[in-house]
Structures are given as structure tokens and as C-alpha cells.
Amino acid sequence: MSWQQLYESKVISVEEAAGKVKSGDRVVLGHAVGEPAAVIDEMVAHKENYKDVEIVHMVAMGKAGYAQPGMEEHFRHNAIFVGGTTRDAVASGRGDFTPCFFSEVPKLFRTSLPVDVALIQVTPPDEHGYCSFGVSNDYTKPAAECAKLVIAEVNDQMPRTMGDCFIHISEIDYVVESSHPVIELKPARIGEVERAIGENCASLIEDGATLQLGIGAIPDAVLLFLRDKKDLGIHSEMISDGVVELVEAGVITNKAKTIHPGKIVVTFLMGTKKLYDFANNNAMLEMYPVDYVNDPTVIMKNSKMVSINSCVQVDLMGQVASESVGLKQISGVGGQLDFVRGSNMCKDGKSIIAMPATAAKGTVSKIVPLLDEGAAVTTSRNDVDYVVTEFGIAHLKGKNLRERARALINIAHPNFREGLIKECENRFHQQF
Ligand code: COA
């Protein structure tokens, strides 16, 4: 049978696809903007057909209907990362949170969380019958490789990305055809605070550096201050639109990269159509599964690796809480520690935790004597390297606890410095 005949034999309707998922199944959803919305939305619309279906996901960019009130008996959300649409479900007990480094999620699916159904979204097959995972390779490809059943939404508007990013039609059990724009994430608003943080971070980036940038206003602001740099490279969990502008400006060339020279290496994309058009059939951009891209022993092979991530709180020892406000889980470790460790292990690497000095409209300091009770430490005091705010840069690696406290107070918001100094004078029995 030709692959074309094979493909035709697998095409079913959305309703039929939803009917393939059984009560009690563990379903892994394609990640972030690669979520196959049609089938999961159909399942939610007919919730009465399901009991105790576990929905495993990370950054949920779709409607997350399965996590809403009233779904408890039918679906239970197991979040490896909590986002805007799933925070309430986890906080109010309708969902669960499973801590795991992003780099280890594929192993989770191969060992402790075996996958019954992988619901994925891919491009139509190429002339050899291979579909690209498009915007989300990450854990989606590994989940499809180990799932008992693979249901693929084949979207003709999904960009065809390159790298180790393909699945052959013979590896897919059922196909649902669709045609819709990929979910877009608009660029964040960059204010004065973010600009100052961006400028401080950019001062730590040398020509020829390889970058990992997270999502949001701070990474976007960093990119604004890189226009005079030369031959930057990208090895990052994800990228958004700002990277495209720097490629077009000739700043990101990837020429100085020591692994994958000439290539942007990422595991997922999240931005606007501008990014997706850039990624489509672009041999400069390679997508690999997250257990490769985020593997610290791979990251460390880049030269001048610089990672930039954000957090909720830093205490005066340099312990970084990035995923919970006290006991309330607001996100997850994601790839933060994968890149902190990979950059620290890189012989000339730097890892940066960048954050505004205050939160909640300036009413609380993010630099605190003690983390809020119940907060999870994401980046430990042994891992932390640079902390950056709008007030400056604190290089903590190699500093003792007293020196760390001093360096952090210097970059705290002036309104909170006096309180932090008093705390240090008690703690270290000397004037600060
Ligand atoms: N005290 C109280 N509340 C705080 C707080 C603090 N110190 N810091 C943040 N918050 C609140 C904010 O007010 C906001 O609440 P709201 O949604 O009700 O307005 C919420 O927590 C989220 O904070 P915000 O600053 O808007 O988040 P962000 O979009 O800039 O993301 C992180 C910051 C830390 C949540 C995010 O970077 C993260 O999840 N990091 C860990 C994962 C990671 O680094 N992955 C690798 C890169 S992709």
C-alpha cells in the first residue's frame, strides 16, 4: 500500500476521533500552540462519554475546557506546568501538578506516566509521507513515539519545521483533517522597567554568545539591546518573534556556535504568524525533542552559552523561587534549571535570573529575607549565577552568604532596602 492510500485509510471525523478515547485513559496533549484543539474540544463538549480521563499537558494555550468546574468526574488535569487557563484548577483541587524538569518529561512518558493516547497536531505529509510536528516538537514527538494510540490533527496551516521533527504516516493511527491558523501569542508590552532589565542583561552578552531566552516582556526587552552585537546564536527551549527581527538585522547568524553551527536550535515556538512564516521550511531553524535541546550536557557544549529566565522571588542566600507564590503553584520549573545547569557547566557560560525588583504593582519586593512559606525552590543557591533587576546586576557565584546579601540588596528596589539591611544586620551580626 502506498503511503497515500495508508493516509486515506486513517482519515476519520472529529467525532469518531473523540470516540477512540476511553474512560480511564491517560491522554497527552500536543504542547502549547501545537495543541490539537478540535479533538479535545469535542471531548469536552461530550463530557458525559468519559469518566476519569487524565489529561496531561504543560503550557495549555487552548481553552483548557477539561480543567473547568463541572468536569471533575469526567476529566482530571495533570499539569507538568501551570498557566493562566489551568492555575485555578490546580489551586482549587480540580487538577494536579507533577513536578518535572522539561528535559525529563519524555522519560516520564516512557516510564512512570505511560501514555494511552497522544493527541497531536502536525503538517500534512510531504512527498515521502512524513508529517512535521511544526511549532511543538518538545515532549509531543516522544509522547507520540511511546503512546498506545496516536491521533493526529493534520492542519495545512501548520508550518513545516525541520530537524528531528517528523513522524511518518505509518506511525499515526488516526488522522483528523483541519485547516486553521496556529494559535498566536502577541508580543508582551515592554515598559521602562523591562527595558532597564533588558539593557542590564544585554551588557552580560558578548559577541559570539549562544542564547536561551524564555517567554515574555523581559526576553523581548533583552533582544532590543542586542542590535549592536555580532554573530549571536540561539540554542533555546523556545523562541518568539523578537528573534526573527535579529536574524533579519544580521545579528543572529549562529556562525560562532560550536554545536549546530549556522542553525537556530529550539524545541518549540510560540509567537505570531511572523514567527511561524519564518519557521516554515527554513533550514536555518532546527527543532529537536526536549530531551535533546534541554539536556544540560548538550547545552554546555555551546560556547559562551547565556541563559535568561525569570522568577517570583529570590532570598538573600540566592535561592530562587520561580514557580510558586508560597504554596500556590503558578507555573513550573519548565526548562529553567536545564538551562541554568547547562550554562553553568559551559566553560565560558553564564546563567541569568532576570526579574523586576517588585511585584503586585510595586507593593512587594521580589528580593526577600526568606521565601514565602511553602514556596518551591526552583534554582538552588548552589546553581544561581547572575541575578538582574532594573537596578543592576548581582553576580552571586563565588560569593559567600554575606556578600550575596549585600549584592542583592544593591539591586533591590530602594523602598525595600532598609528592611533588608536590618534583616542582614541581625543575621550577620555586623553593620551593612
Ligand atoms: N509576590 C506575590 N505575587 C507575585 C510575585 C511575588 N513575589 N511575583 C509574581 N507574582 C504574581 C504576579 O503578580 C502575577 O499575578 P497575576 O497573574 O495575578 O497578575 C503572577 O504572580 C505571575 O507573575 P508575572 O510577573 O506576571 O509572571 P511572568 O509572566 O513575568 O512570568 C514567571 C514569571 C516566574 C512565572 C515565569 O518566568 C516562570 O514560570 N518561570 C519558571 C519557568 C521557566 O523559567 N521556564 C524557562 C523559560 S521558558
Residues whose N, C-alpha, C, O or C-beta is under 5 A from the ligand:
A	BS01	COA	G214 I215 G216 N309 S310 C311 V312 Q313 S322 V325 S331 G332 V333 G334 G335 Q336 A359 A360 V364 S365 K366
